[in-house]
Amino acid sequence: MSKIKVSKSVLKGNVICPPSKSYTHRAIFISSLANGDSHIINPLLSRDTIATIDACKAFGVKIIRTDQGLFVSGNPTLKIPDDVINVENSGTTMRFVTAISALLKNGHVIITGDDSIRKRPMGPLLSALKQLGVHSYSATDNDKAPIIVQGGGIKGNHISIDGSISSQFISGILIAGACTESGISLNVTGKQVSRSYIESTLNVMNKFGARVRKSSDYRNYKIFYNRYIPTTFAIPGDFSTAALLLSAGTLAGGEITVTNLDFSLPQGDSKILDILKKIGAVISINKKNGTVKTIGTRDLNGGEFDLSDTPDLFPVVAILSLKSINPVRIYGVSHTRYKETDRLKIIASEFRKFGVKTKILPDEITIVSPKKLKNAHINSHGDHRLFMSFVIASMMTEKSIVDGVESVDVSYPSFIQDMKKIGAKFS
C-alpha cells in the first residue's frame, strides 16, 4: 500500500469541487434504462463511476465518453452479460446492478468486486427481491458477494425492506421498479438511514420522467410504471467532497474558497454548512455563485452531531473534532460500519495514534482531542474517505505518514494535486 508523508501546512486558494459521485452513478444507470439517447454533462470519472459505466455496457448499453460528457444510448431491454460484472470497490454499483439484473427476461447475472465489496451486506436487498419473485442469492451463502441473480422479471408488487444498513437497497429497488408494469409498493422497516441519498435518487428519476409517490417520513413508496425518458442531465458539484475541502480550510487554512457548488439539487451532505457553523468555523456562502469560503480558526467549539442521514460526513466531522476545545459526540453512525471499512472502529483506533481520546458505542463515538496532535503513522485501510480525512488531519502535525494513496481514485482522483496547488506539503 502506497504512503504519503504529510508536513504541517497552511492552505490558501480556490478549489473547483469535483462532480457528484452519487448523482453520476444514478444518472448513468437511469439513462441506461431509458429508450434513447441521453447526455450526462460534467460526470465524475473515478474508479467507482467507471465501474458503473462498465456494468451498464455489460448489459448492452452504448456509452461514449467525450470532452462534453457521457452520451448514453439507453435500452430498457437489457442483454445478458457475457461475463461476470466486477464492481471493483463500488457498493452503489453492486446494489443497483443487483436490482436492475432482475429486469432481464432470462439468463443469470453474476456480480462480484474487490475484498471490501465481498464483505459488505446484501441480505435486505436479496430478501426484497425474493418478495418480488426474483431468484437471487449469495454464491457463498452468507448474503454477500459474489451475488447471482436469475432473470425472469419482477413479478410481485408489495414488499418490505430493512432500511437500517444502507439506503442503496431502497434506491436500487426504486430505479428498477419504474420499469415494472405492475409497479411496486415499498415499505421500509427498521431505522431509515441516509434518507438524503434516496431524495437524490428520486430527483434523478423525476428528471428522466419516472413517477414515485412517497410518504413524508420516507417509509412508504408507490413506484408507478413509467418508462424512463431520455434527457440531458448536468451533474452538480459533490458536497461530500466539498465537505472535505471545507474541513481542510477550517483546520489548515489560510483561506479556501470551494467553487462549482449547486444549491438547487438535493444533497444531504450540504448539511456540512450547518455543522461548520455550529462547531464554530468561519464560513461565508454565496449560493448564486455556487461558492463557499472558509477561514482557518484556532479553536472550534465541539458539540453533538447526528449523522444518521449523512454517513459520508462522519470522517469530516471526526477530523473537525481535532481542533475542538470541547468533546465532540457523533451519533447515528452504526451504518458506517458497513461502508468500505468499519469506519467507526478505524477512526477510533487511528485517532489514538494522534494522542486523541476516543470512546465508541455501537452507534456513536465521543472524541476528546489534546492541545497538540502527536506525529503518527496512520493506516486508512484502503478507504478513500478515511485516507483523505487522515491526510487533512495530518496537516496539523509536524510530520505524519498516511497509508493508502491509491484509494483516492475511487471518488477524487485529483485530491493530492488539488491539495498541493493550495499549499499542502507532501513528500
N, C-alpha and C positions, 0 to 999 in steps of 0.2 A: 504494500500500500504506500503510495507516494505521500510525502510530508512537506510542509512549508514552515519556514522559520518566520515568526512574526515579531517585529520590534515595536516599541511604543510609537504611536503615530498620532498626528493631528491632521484631520481630513478637512478639505475645503474645496468646493467646486460644485458643478452641476452634473447630475447623473440622469440619463434617459432611462426610465423604468422599462424593463423588458415586457413583452406582451404576456397576457394571462395564460398560464398553462391550463388552468381549469376550463376557460372558455374555448381554448384551442381544441382540447380533447372533444368537447361537446359539439362544436361546430363541424369537426371532421366526421364524427360518427353520424350526426343527424343529416348532414349534406350527402353522405354516402347512401342514406336510405331514401333520399328524395329522388323523384323520377325526372332527371335532367341535370343541367349544368349549373353549379353554384361557384361563387368566387369568395374565398376567405382572405380578407385583407389583413396584413400585419400579423400573421400567425407566429407563435413561438415555435422555433425549430430546435428541439432539445432531444435528449435520449428518450424521454418518456413520450413526447408527441410524435417522434419518428416511429416509435413502436406502434402507436395508434394508426399512423399512415400505412405502415406495412401490414397491419392487421386488416384494415379495410381493403387494401389491394388484394389480400389473400381471398377475400370474398368476391373478387372480380370487379371491384370499383376502380375506375381510372382516375388517378390523382397526379397532377402535373405541378411541379414546383417551379416558379419563376420569380423574378425580382418584384413582381406585382402581387405575390402571394401564392395561394394554392387554388388551382382550378380543379374542381371535383365533378366528375360525371357520375352522378349517383344512379343506383339501380335498386329498387326495392326487392327485386327478385335476386337474392344472393346466390352465388355459386358455392359449391362445396370446396373448401380449401384443399389444395393439392398436398399440403404438408402441415405439420404441427405449427400452431401460431405461438410464437415466442414473444411474450410481452415485456421481456427484459426485466426492468425494475418497477414497472408502472402498474400500481394497484388499480388505478382508474381504468386503464386499458383492459386488464383482466376481468374486472367486474362487468364492464359494458359489453365486451366481446362475449362473455358467457351468456348474458341476457339476449343479445342480438342473435347468437347462434341458434336459439330456439325458433327463430323465424324461418330457418331453412326447411324446405319441403321434405328432404330426406338426407341421408348420409350422417356422418359424425364430424364433430369438430373437437380437436384436442388442443388444450390451452395450457401452456406452462410458462416459466420465467426463471429468473435467477434464484440464488439461495434464499434471499429475503422474501421473494414472492411466494416461494414454496412453503413458507412458514405463516403466511397471512390467512386469516379465517375466511371461509366461503360458505359456511353452513347455512346462515339465514337466506342467502340467495338461492342455494340449491333447494332448500325447503320451499321457498316461494315458487320456484319453477315447477317443482313437483305438484303443487296445488294447481298449477296451470296446465297440467297434463304433459309436462316435459320431462323426459327421462334424462337426468344429468347426475353425475356422481364424481367423487374423487377417486382417481386411479389408485391411490394409496389408502383409501378407506378411512381418511382422517379429516374430511371436509376441507382439504387444502389441495393446491395444485400438485401435480397435473389434474386438470378437470376435463371430463369428457361429456359432451352434450350431443344427444341424438336429435337429429332434425325430425320434423313432422308437424311443426307449427304449434302455436299456443291455443289450447282448447278451452281451458277454464276461464272464468272471468271474475271470481271473487276470491281474494287472497288476503292473508295477514302476513306481516313480515316484521322481524325484530329490528328496531331502529337503534339499538344501543351500541353497536360496534362500528358501523360505517353507513353514512348516507349514500355511498356509492351503490349499495344494493338497491336502494329505492330509485336512484337516478337511472340505473340500468333498466329496471322494470318500466319506468316512465317512458324512456326513449323507445324501447321495443314495443311497449303497449300501444302506442299510437298507430302501429302497423297491423294491429289485430282487428279483424272485422267485428268481433263481438264486444270490443272494448274491455276495460278492466276496472274493477272497483278494488282499491287497495286500502288496507287498514294497517297502520303502524302500531306495533305493540312495544312495551318496554320504554326505556328512556330514548327520546328522539334527539340524536346528536347531529351537529353540523348542518342545521336547517338552512343556513345561508347558501350552501352548495346546491341544495335542492332548488332553492329560488333561482340560482344561476341556470340550472338545467331547464326549469320551466320557462325562463326568459328566452333561451335559445330555441326551445321547441316552439314557442309562440312566434318567434321571428320566421320560422320555417313553416308556419301555418297550422301547427297542431293545437288541439284544444284539450285542456285539463282543468277540471274544477277541483279546488282543494278547500279544506276547512281552515279556519284561521289559526288553529293550533298545529297545522301540518300533520295531522293524524289520519285524515281520510282524503282519498283522491279518487276522482272519477276520470279515467282516461278514455276519451272518445276516439273512435276510429276516424282518422283524418290523414290521408297520405301527406307526407311532407312535400312542401312546395319549394323548388329551387330558388335561391335568393343570393344576394350579396351581403356578407356579414363581416364587419370590422371588429377585430379583437382588441379589447381595451388593454391598457397597461395593467400589470398584475399587482394588486395591493398586497398579496402575500410577500412578493419580492420587495415592494416599496417599504413594507414594514421593517425588513432587514436593513435597508438603506437608511431609513429614518432613525433606526436604533443606532446605527453606526455614527450618524451625525450627532445624536444626543450623547453618546458615550465617548466619542473620539473626535468631536468637532471642536474647533473650527465652525464652519457653516456649510451645510449641504442643502442644495435645492434639488428635489426629485421632480422630474417633468414627465409628460406623457401619461397623466392620470385622467381617467374618465369617471366622473362622479354620477353619470346618468344611468349606468348599468349596475345592478345589484352585485356587490362583492362583500361578503361578510367580513373579510379581513380589513376593510376600511375602518372597522372598529378600532384599529390601532391608533387612529387620530384621537379618539376619546380617551384611550388608555394613556397615551403620551401626555395629554392634558392633565389627567388625574394624577399621574405619577410625578408631575412637576416639570416636564420637559418644556422647552421654549420652542413653539412652532407657530408658523403662520400659513394659512391655507388660502389659495386662490382657485376656486372651483371653475371660474370662467377660463382661466389659462391652463387649468389642469396641473397645478404645481403645489408642492408643499415644501416649505423651508424649515429647517431645524438648526438650532444653535446649541453647541455643546454646553452642558451645565456641570457645575462641580458636584452637586449633590441632588439626588432625587428623593421623593417622599416615601416611597414604599406604598403598601396598601393591599387590598384583596381584589382578585380579578377572577371572574367566571368565564372560562373559555370553552364551555360545552358546545357552543355553536361555531367556534373558530379555533380548531385544534392546531392549525399551522402557525398560529401566533404564539404557541406555547414556548418554543425556543427563544423567540424575540422578547417576550415579557420576562422570561428567565434571565436573559443577559442584562436587561434593564435593571433587574434587582441588584446587580453587582455594583451599582452606583447609588443604591438607596440607603439612606441613613436609618430607616426603619425596616423591620421584617416585611417580606413580600409573601403573601399566601396566594397560590394559584390553584383553583379548584375546577371541577368539572372536566378533568383531563384523563380519566381512566381509558378512554378510547385512543389516546396517543400511544398506549402500549402496543397497539396493533398497526402502527404505521410501518415505515421501512425498518424501524427498530423499536424496541421498548424505550421510547423517548423519556418517559418519566424516570425509569431506573437509571438510564445512562446520564441524563443531566445531573441527577443527584450525585452519582459516583464521580463523574468527571469534575464537577464544580468543587468537590472536596480537595482536589489537587491544587486549586487556586487558593485554598485556605478558607473556603466558604463552608458554613454550617448548613446542612440540609436535613429535613425530616420529611419522609414520604409516607402517605397513607394510600389505600387503593385508588382514590380519586383525586388526590391533591398533593401538593408539595409546599413546604414553607422554607424560605431561603433567607439566611442571615449572613450578610457579607462583612468582611473585615474592612478596616480603613484602607488597606493596601493589598492588592491581589498578589499572590506568590507567582513567580515564574513556574511554568508547568509544561509537561508533555501530555497533550490531550489527544484522546482517541475518539474520532467521530463515528467509528464503527460503520463506515461506508454510507452514512446517512447524509444526504446533500444539505438538508436544512440545519442539521446539527453542525456539520462542517463549517458552513458559512457563519453561523451564530458563534461558534467557538473561535473562529478567526477574528471576528469583531471584538469579542471579549478579550482576546489575547493582545489586542492593540492597547489595552490599559495596563499591561505588564511591561517590564523592561525588555524581556525576550522570552518567548514561548514557542513551542512546536505543536503543530496540529496535523494529525494524520488524516488522509482521505481526500487529497486534492482532486482525484479523478472523479469523485462523485458529483461535482458541480454541473457536469454536462446533463444531469437529469432534469434540471429546471432553470439554470442560469449559467450557460456556458462561458459568458464573458465576465463572470464575477471577479476573478483575480485581476484581469486587465482594467476593469472599471474602477476597482479599489485603488490600484496603482496610480491611475490618472488623477485621483483626488488626494493623493498623498500617503497612501498606505505603504509601510515599509516591510517588504517581504524579501526573503532570500531563500 
